[in-house]
Amino acid sequence: RFAEGFGLPALEAAVCGAMVASNLLGGVNDFLKTDENCIKLQTHDLKFDLDQICKFIDISHLGAKNGAQNAKALAEQYSPEKIGVAWLHFLKNIPQRGRTIK
């Protein structure tokens, strides 16, 4: 299995409204949803991958309309302000030798 880590390029593409092809391993599961903003590809399964790509081509006219709506919501969810607040909360709650940062 190959993980994609956080997948910043995939997030950037999804925020722009593009459908993303991904193996859905690693951090991309947080923001990629099959048939919403991505098609799932499998490692080492060419037939499955080709079927997914053909399915995407068949529904791509729907994806453009839904992609714009999903992209706006995704951009808001991962805005610098929201990510900054989440990181600050995370960092403040890391125990440091038995105590938390205040």
C-alpha positions, -999 to +999 in steps of 0.1 A: +000+000+000+012+035-008-001+064+014-003+099+001+003+117+034-017+148+038-020+153+000-018+190-004-019+189-043-051+168-040-066+193-017-056+222-039-072+205-069-104+197-050-107+233-038-105+244-074-135+221-082-115+195-101-122+158-097-092+140-082-081+105-089-066+090-058-059+057-040-076+072-009-048+062+014-035+085+040-047+120+049-067+125+017-095+106+033-102+137+054-114+157+024-118+134-007-152+117-010-158+092-038-182+104-065-183+138-048-149+152-056-128+122-065-127+088-081-110+061-061-082+042-078-067+010-064-030+001-063-023-028-087-058-032-101-058-018-137-093-031-146-108-014-115-090+019-123-101+019-159-137+012-149-135+041-124-121+065-151-148+055-176-175+060-149-160+095-143-162+103-180-198+093-181-208+115-151-183+144-157-211+168-168-226+163-133-193+167-116-187+202-129-219+215-113-214+196-080-177+203-080-181+240-077-204+236-047-182+211-031-151+232-038-165+262-020-174+242+011-140+225+011-122+258+007-141+272+037-134+241+058-096+242+051-092+280+052-060+293+067-080+308+096-097+275+105-064+255+101-046+280+122-071+277+151-070+239+149-032+239+150-032+263+180-057+241+198-036+210+190-003+226+201-018+240+234-030+205+243+003+187+239+015+176+273+049+190+282+064+171+310+031+166+328+015+200+321-002+217+292+006+251+277-018+279+287 
